[in-house]
Each structure stands twice: as C-alpha cells, then as structure tokens.
Amino acid sequence: QVQMLESGGGLVQAGGSLRLSCAASGRTFTSGSMAWFRQAPGKEREFVAHITGIVGITYYVDSVKGRFTISRDNAKNTVYLQMNNLKPEDTAVYSCAARTGSNGKYDYWGQGTQVTVSS
C-alpha cells in the first residue's frame, strides 16, 4: 500500500518562508518524478514544481521561479518544497505527487497541507 504524507504547512506573513515535506511509504520512487501541486480557493489545481529521479532535473511554474526550490532525498523517499518570499497569492492547499517514470500522469497523491500567507 502506497501512502504519501505532506507536512510543514501553516500560517506565515508575506515575505516569510516555509518548508514542505512529503514522505512516501510502501514504494520507492527513486527512478520516477516527484512533484508539488497546489489548489487555491475557488481555483483548479495547479502544477508548481517537479523533480526527476536519476538526474534530478527540476522544473517550476513561472510564478514561483526564484522563490521556491524543490529537492528530494531518495534515501528517505521524501520530496521537499522550500518556499521563500511567500506572497498572499501562494495561499493554497499544497499536495505532493509521484510517478514511477519521468513522464506521464502522476499515480500517487498525498492529502495536502494548507499554506496561508497573510499580507
């Protein structure tokens, strides 16, 4: 049974930082991509960032480039999202996802963690 559990969300003022973690269990994703998505109130789910397995290539949505950093620790089967200089528009439920390959749809999802940024 595969489970993915996010943590690290919370309340922060604009300009602050948070670090999200997502620990996967039941399966390793060393050779596959892991990613972060977010869903703001009244909005559809949006891709934020991903990181590939064997090489560690990263990709970010334009709105977070230069502020967010995705990383992974394969020994811990965990993906992280370091979020700096947070803005109110970053407020959303952040979910992690994983897939067994470097492309395609994500097969496994976490339940999400709330990030709220106040002005």
N, C-alpha and C positions, 0 to 999 in steps of 0.2 A: 504494500500500500504506500503510495507516494503522498507526502504532505509537504507543504511549503508554508512557513510561518513568518510573517513580517513583524518587525518591532522597530521602535525608535521614533515613531511619530509623536506629535504633541503640539502644544501652543508655543509660538515664537513671534517676536516682534519683527517687523520689516528690517532687513539688514542682518538678521541673525542667521544661525546655522543649525542644521540637524543632520544626523547620520542615520539612515535607514539600513536595517539588516534584514535579510531573508535567508533562513536556514531551511534547506531541503533535506528530507529524510525518505528512506525507502528506495531510493535510486540515486545514482551518481550522474552528474551532468557535465563531467569533465570535457567531453568532446562536443558538447552542444552549447547553444547560446542561452544566455540568461538575460532577462530584460526587466525594466520597470515601466509600468503604465500608470496613468492617473485619471481620475474622473472627478471633475469639479461639479458643484451643484448645478443642476439643470443642463449639464453638458454631456456629450458622449465620451466614452473612454478614449484617451489619447495616449499614443506612444511617447515615451520620454527618452529612453536610452536602452541600448543593449550592448552586450559584450560577448564575443565569440569564445569558443573553448580553447583550442590548441594554440592559437596565436594571441588571443586577447585583443582583437580589434574592436574598437568602440565606435559607437555612432550615437548622436544626440539630435533631438529635435532643436530647431534653431532657437527657440525661446529660452532654452536652458544652457546653451553653449557658453562656456567660460565661467559658469556658476556651479554647475553640477558635475560630479565625477562618478562614474560607475566603475566598480572594481569587483574582483572575485577572489576567493580563497578556496581553491579546489580541494585542499586537504580537509577543509571544514564543510565543503559542499554548500557554500554560502556566497551570496552576492550582496553588495553594498551599494548605497547611493549616498554620497556626500553632497549635501545641498548647502551652498553658501550664498550670501547676499539674497536671502529669500525675499520675495515680493508677495503682496496680497493675492495676486493672480496665480500664485503657486498653490493656493489653498485647494486641497482635493484629497480624495482617498487614493493612496498610492498602493498599487498591487505589484507583486513580483510574478514573473512567469518564466518557464523553462521549456526547452525543446531538445530533443535528442540529437538533432542535426544543426547545421549552421544556417539553414534556411527553412522556410515553411511555417506553418501555423504552430503556435505555442500549445503544447499538450497539457501542461500543468500550471495551475494558478493558485496563488495564496488568497486569503480572505481580505487583505487590505489593512492599511493602517492610516489613521487620519492625520493629516498635516494641516494646521490652521495658522495662517500668517496674518497678524494684525498690523494696521497702519499706525 
